[in-house]
Amino acid sequence: MTSARRLAAALSVALSFGVGACGGEEAGSAREPAQSGSETAARTVRHAMGTTEIVGRPERVVVLDTGELDSAVALGVTPVGAVEAIAGAGFPAYLADAVKGVETVGTIEQPSVEAIAALQPDLILSSKLRHESIYDQLSQLAPTVFTEEVGVAWKENFGLHAEALGRTEEAERLGREYQRKIAAFREAMGDRRAGTEASVVRSVGDEVRIYLKESFIGTILEDAGLSRPGPQDVEDFSATATRETIPDLDGDVMFLARYGDDHRLLETLMDSPLWDRLEVVQSERLYRVPDDLWFLGIGNLAARLVVDDLERILVAGERLPGDEPAVATG
C-alpha cells in the first residue's frame, strides 16, 4: 500500500470508528529473540498482537505511551508523534530537550488515529494493555508492534521496542549500562542497603497509591538491593492508602510523587495526626521525586536516571531540586 492510499484508508477508519483506550501499569510481554536490522533487511517481529513485518530501521515512528517514548529516545530515535499523559501537559520534562518538534497525537487514554495517520508513520509502538481496541486501525496505517503490558515489564518491553526499531545492539549496551549503575549504587551503599526500607507513595488525584513490588519503581528498588516495609513487600502493583492505613506508608525513607494538580486525598492524609507520627516524617527522610521520571518514564533511560537520583539522595545525602524536608507539625 502506498503512503497516500495508506493515509486515505486510515482517515476513513478513524472517521468510522470511535477511539477507546484502557489504562494500567503492570506485567510482561511476548516476543522472539532480538534480531539486528539493517537499512534494507526485512524481519518478522513477534509481539502481543501477533507478528509484524518491518523493513530496515523505521524513521517515522509514533509512540503511544511514555515507556515507548523513553525507549525511542534512549535508542537515538526522535519520534514524529507521541501522546501526552494528560491533555496539554506536554511530554515528560526529563525528555524535553530530546522531543522538541515532536507532534502531539492525543493522550494515552485517547490517541487520535486521524492525527497519527497524517504523520504517515513507518512504525507505531504501544501496548495491548493500553490500546488493544484500536490495534486493527493502527495496523492499517503502518507496521504496529504492541507489548503485552507496561510498568514492571519495562526491561522486556525495551528489548521488543529495540527489535522493532532495528537497534538491538544499542539496547543491549544500554541494558549493561543500567546494570553498571545498579552495581555502583549497591557498592556505594554497602551495608546500609540492608537497613534501608524504601516506601513509595504517589498522589494521583483523589487517590494515594502505595507502590508495591510489581511496578516499574518496584523493580528498580529491588535491583538496587533496597528492602521494602512489610506492608509494601508484596508481589502486586499498588494499594490505595486511607487514613487507617497511614502507618503502612512508613519506612526508613519515603519517596513521594504527585501526578497532575489534584491532591485532595494526600492533603487529607497529611493533615492527620497519624501522618506526623510517621518516623520517616519525624526524621525528615521523606523525599519528593519527579513523577514524570519515577512513575511515567517506565523505560531504560528513566531507570538509569532514577538510579542517579537514588545515589544522590541515599549516597550523597542530597535532596533533588525543588524538594524541601517535610517536617512533622505535631
C-alpha positions as CSV (number, residue, x, y, z in Angstrom):
1,M,0.0,0.0,0.0
2,T,1.4,3.4,-1.0
3,S,1.7,6.2,1.6
4,A,-1.2,8.1,0.0
5,R,-3.5,5.1,-0.1
6,R,-2.5,4.1,3.5
7,L,-3.3,7.7,4.7
8,A,-6.7,7.7,2.9
9,A,-7.6,4.3,4.3
10,A,-6.5,5.3,7.8
11,L,-8.6,8.5,7.7
12,S,-11.6,6.5,6.7
13,V,-11.1,4.1,9.6
14,A,-10.6,7.0,12.0
15,L,-13.9,8.6,11.0
16,S,-15.8,5.3,11.1
17,F,-14.8,4.1,14.5
18,G,-14.6,5.5,18.0
19,V,-11.2,5.5,19.6
20,G,-11.0,3.8,23.0
21,A,-8.2,3.0,25.4
22,C,-7.6,1.4,28.7
23,G,-5.0,2.1,31.5
24,G,-2.7,0.3,33.9
25,E,0.9,-0.3,34.9
26,E,1.8,-3.9,35.1
27,A,3.2,-7.3,33.8
28,G,5.1,-8.9,30.8
29,S,5.4,-9.2,27.0
30,A,5.6,-11.8,24.3
31,R,8.5,-11.7,21.8
32,E,11.1,-13.6,19.9
33,P,14.8,-13.2,20.4
34,A,16.1,-9.9,19.2
35,Q,17.4,-9.6,15.7
36,S,19.7,-6.9,14.3
37,G,18.2,-4.9,11.5
38,S,20.0,-3.3,8.5
39,E,18.7,-0.4,6.3
40,T,17.0,-2.8,3.9
41,A,16.6,-6.2,5.6
42,A,13.0,-7.3,6.4
43,R,12.3,-9.1,9.6
44,T,9.3,-10.5,11.4
45,V,8.7,-9.3,14.9
46,R,6.5,-11.3,17.2
47,H,4.6,-9.3,19.8
48,A,1.4,-9.3,21.9
49,M,-1.0,-9.0,18.9
50,G,0.7,-11.5,16.6
51,T,3.5,-10.9,14.1
52,T,4.5,-7.8,12.1
53,E,7.0,-7.5,9.2
54,I,9.3,-4.5,9.4
55,V,11.9,-3.4,6.8
56,G,15.1,-1.8,8.0
57,R,15.2,0.8,10.6
58,P,12.0,2.8,10.9
59,E,12.4,6.6,10.8
60,R,8.9,7.9,11.2
61,V,7.9,6.4,14.5
62,V,4.8,7.2,16.5
63,V,4.7,6.2,20.2
64,L,1.5,5.9,22.2
65,D,2.8,5.7,25.8
66,T,5.6,7.2,27.9
67,G,7.5,3.9,28.0
68,E,7.7,3.7,24.2
69,L,8.7,7.4,24.1
70,D,11.5,6.7,26.6
71,S,12.7,3.7,24.6
72,A,12.8,5.6,21.3
73,V,14.8,8.5,22.8
74,A,17.2,6.1,24.6
75,L,17.9,4.4,21.3
76,G,18.6,7.6,19.5
77,V,15.2,7.9,17.7
78,T,13.2,11.1,17.8
79,P,9.5,10.1,17.1
80,V,7.4,12.1,14.7
81,G,4.5,11.8,17.0
82,A,3.7,10.9,20.6
83,V,0.8,11.1,23.1
84,E,0.6,13.2,26.3
85,A,-0.2,11.6,29.6
86,I,-2.6,14.5,30.3
87,A,-4.0,16.8,27.6
88,G,-2.0,19.9,27.5
89,A,0.7,18.7,29.9
90,G,3.3,18.2,27.3
91,F,5.9,15.4,27.3
92,P,7.9,14.3,30.3
93,A,10.2,17.0,31.5
94,Y,13.3,14.8,31.6
95,L,12.9,14.3,27.8
96,A,12.3,17.9,27.0
97,D,15.5,18.5,25.0
98,A,15.1,15.3,23.1
99,V,11.5,15.7,21.9
100,K,11.5,19.2,20.6
101,G,9.3,19.3,17.4
102,V,7.5,16.0,18.2
103,E,3.9,16.3,17.2
104,T,1.2,15.5,19.8
105,V,-1.3,12.8,18.7
106,G,-3.7,12.9,21.6
107,T,-3.4,11.4,25.0
108,I,-2.6,7.9,26.3
109,E,-6.2,7.5,27.1
110,Q,-7.4,8.7,23.7
111,P,-4.9,8.8,20.9
112,S,-6.1,10.4,17.6
113,V,-6.0,7.9,14.8
114,E,-6.5,10.7,12.3
115,A,-3.5,12.7,13.7
116,I,-1.4,9.6,13.6
117,A,-2.4,8.9,10.0
118,A,-1.4,12.4,9.0
119,L,2.2,11.8,10.1
120,Q,2.5,8.8,7.7
121,P,4.4,6.7,10.2
122,D,6.5,3.7,9.3
123,L,6.2,2.2,12.8
124,I,3.8,2.5,15.7
125,L,4.6,1.3,19.2
126,S,2.2,0.8,22.1
127,S,0.8,-2.0,24.3
128,K,-2.1,-4.4,24.3
129,L,-3.0,-3.1,27.8
130,R,-3.4,0.4,26.6
131,H,-4.7,0.2,23.1
132,E,-5.9,-3.3,22.1
133,S,-9.2,-1.8,20.9
134,I,-7.6,0.3,18.2
135,Y,-4.8,-2.1,17.1
136,D,-6.6,-3.0,13.8
137,Q,-7.0,0.6,12.9
138,L,-3.3,1.4,13.7
139,S,-2.0,-1.6,11.8
140,Q,-3.7,-0.2,8.7
141,L,-1.5,2.9,9.0
142,A,1.9,1.3,9.5
143,P,3.6,-1.8,11.0
144,T,2.4,-1.8,14.6
145,V,4.1,-3.6,17.5
146,F,2.5,-4.0,20.9
147,T,3.9,-5.2,24.2
148,E,1.6,-7.2,26.4
149,E,1.6,-4.7,29.3
150,V,3.7,-1.9,30.8
151,G,5.5,-1.0,34.0
152,V,7.0,-4.0,35.7
153,A,7.9,-5.5,32.3
154,W,10.0,-2.4,31.2
155,K,13.1,-4.4,30.5
156,E,11.4,-6.9,28.2
157,N,9.5,-4.1,26.6
158,F,12.7,-2.2,25.9
159,G,14.1,-5.3,24.1
160,L,10.9,-5.6,21.9
161,H,11.0,-1.8,21.1
162,A,14.6,-2.2,20.1
163,E,13.9,-5.2,17.9
164,A,11.1,-3.2,16.1
165,L,13.4,-0.2,15.7
166,G,16.3,-2.4,14.4
167,R,18.5,-1.3,17.3
168,T,19.1,-4.4,19.4
169,E,22.8,-3.9,19.8
170,E,22.3,-0.4,21.3
171,A,19.6,-1.8,23.6
172,E,22.0,-4.4,24.9
173,R,24.6,-1.8,25.5
174,L,22.1,0.4,27.4
175,G,21.0,-2.7,29.4
176,R,24.6,-3.2,30.5
177,E,24.9,0.5,31.4
178,Y,21.8,0.2,33.7
179,Q,23.4,-2.9,35.4
180,R,26.7,-1.0,35.8
181,K,24.8,1.9,37.5
182,I,23.0,-0.6,39.8
183,A,26.2,-2.3,40.8
184,A,27.9,1.0,41.5
185,F,25.0,2.1,43.7
186,R,24.9,-1.1,45.6
187,E,28.7,-0.9,46.3
188,A,28.4,2.7,47.4
189,M,25.6,1.9,49.8
190,G,27.4,-1.0,51.3
191,D,25.9,-2.4,54.5
192,R,23.4,0.5,54.6
193,R,21.3,-1.2,51.9
194,A,20.0,-4.0,54.2
195,G,18.9,-1.4,56.7
196,T,17.1,0.9,54.3
197,E,13.4,0.2,53.8
198,A,12.1,2.3,51.0
199,S,8.5,3.4,51.0
200,V,7.0,4.5,47.7
201,V,3.9,6.8,47.6
202,R,2.2,8.5,44.7
203,S,-0.7,11.0,44.8
204,V,-3.0,10.6,41.8
205,G,-6.0,12.9,42.1
206,D,-8.4,11.6,44.8
207,E,-6.2,8.5,45.3
208,V,-3.0,8.0,47.1
209,R,-1.2,4.8,45.8
210,I,1.3,2.8,47.8
211,Y,3.5,1.2,45.1
212,L,4.4,-2.4,45.6
213,K,7.0,-4.7,44.1
214,E,5.4,-5.4,40.7
215,S,5.8,-1.9,39.3
216,F,8.5,0.0,37.4
217,I,9.9,1.6,40.5
218,G,9.5,-1.6,42.5
219,T,11.8,-3.4,40.1
220,I,14.5,-0.7,40.3
221,L,14.4,-0.7,44.1
222,E,14.8,-4.5,44.1
223,D,17.7,-4.3,41.6
224,A,19.3,-1.7,43.9
225,G,19.1,-4.0,46.8
226,L,16.8,-1.9,48.9
227,S,14.2,-3.6,51.0
228,R,10.6,-2.6,51.4
229,P,8.5,-2.0,54.6
230,G,6.5,-5.1,55.5
231,P,3.1,-3.8,54.1
232,Q,4.8,-2.9,50.8
233,D,6.8,-6.1,50.4
234,V,4.1,-7.6,48.3
235,E,4.1,-9.1,44.8
236,D,1.4,-6.8,43.4
237,F,1.3,-3.4,41.6
238,S,-0.2,-1.0,44.2
239,A,-2.6,-0.5,47.1
240,T,-4.7,2.5,47.9
241,A,-3.8,4.4,51.1
242,T,-6.5,5.5,53.5
243,R,-6.5,7.3,56.8
244,E,-6.5,4.0,58.6
245,T,-3.5,2.7,56.6
246,I,-1.2,5.7,57.0
247,P,1.1,3.6,59.2
248,D,1.7,1.4,56.1
249,L,3.4,4.4,54.5
250,D,6.3,4.4,57.0
251,G,9.8,3.4,56.2
252,D,13.4,4.4,56.6
253,V,12.9,6.7,53.6
254,M,9.8,7.6,51.7
255,F,9.8,8.6,48.0
256,L,6.7,10.7,47.3
257,A,5.5,11.9,43.9
258,R,2.5,13.8,42.6
259,Y,0.7,13.3,39.3
260,G,-1.4,16.1,38.0
261,D,-2.7,19.0,40.0
262,D,-5.4,17.4,42.2
263,H,-4.1,16.1,45.5
264,R,-7.1,16.2,47.8
265,L,-6.6,12.8,49.5
266,L,-2.9,13.4,50.0
267,E,-3.6,16.7,51.7
268,T,-6.2,15.0,53.9
269,L,-3.7,12.3,54.9
270,M,-1.0,14.8,55.6
271,D,-3.4,16.7,57.9
272,S,-3.9,13.6,60.0
273,P,-2.1,13.2,63.3
274,L,-1.1,9.8,62.1
275,W,1.0,11.3,59.3
276,D,3.1,13.4,61.8
277,R,3.7,10.2,63.8
278,L,5.4,8.5,60.9
279,E,9.1,8.0,61.7
280,V,10.0,8.9,58.1
281,V,8.3,12.3,58.6
282,Q,9.8,13.0,62.0
283,S,13.3,12.1,60.8
284,E,12.9,14.3,57.7
285,R,13.6,11.4,55.4
286,L,10.6,12.0,53.1
287,Y,11.9,12.9,49.6
288,R,9.7,14.3,46.8
289,V,10.7,12.9,43.5
290,P,9.7,13.8,39.9
291,D,6.6,11.9,38.8
292,D,7.3,12.0,35.1
293,L,10.6,10.3,35.7
294,W,9.9,7.9,38.6
295,F,6.5,6.8,37.5
296,L,5.7,7.8,33.9
297,G,9.2,7.1,32.5
298,I,8.9,3.2,32.6
299,G,11.9,2.7,30.3
300,N,15.6,2.2,30.3
301,L,16.6,5.9,30.2
302,A,14.2,6.7,33.0
303,A,15.5,3.7,35.0
304,R,19.1,4.9,34.7
305,L,18.1,8.4,35.8
306,V,16.2,7.0,38.8
307,V,19.3,5.2,39.9
308,D,21.2,8.5,39.6
309,D,18.5,10.1,41.9
310,L,18.9,7.2,44.4
311,E,22.6,7.8,44.5
312,R,22.2,11.5,45.0
313,I,19.6,11.0,47.8
314,L,20.9,8.0,49.7
315,V,24.7,8.1,49.0
316,A,25.5,11.8,48.7
317,G,22.8,12.8,51.2
318,E,21.4,15.5,49.0
319,R,17.8,16.4,48.0
320,L,16.6,16.8,44.5
321,P,15.9,20.2,43.1
322,G,12.7,21.7,44.4
323,D,12.5,19.2,47.3
324,E,12.1,20.6,50.8
325,P,12.1,18.5,54.0
326,A,8.6,17.5,55.3
327,V,8.7,18.3,59.0
328,A,6.2,16.9,61.5
329,T,3.9,19.6,62.9
330,G,2.6,17.7,65.9
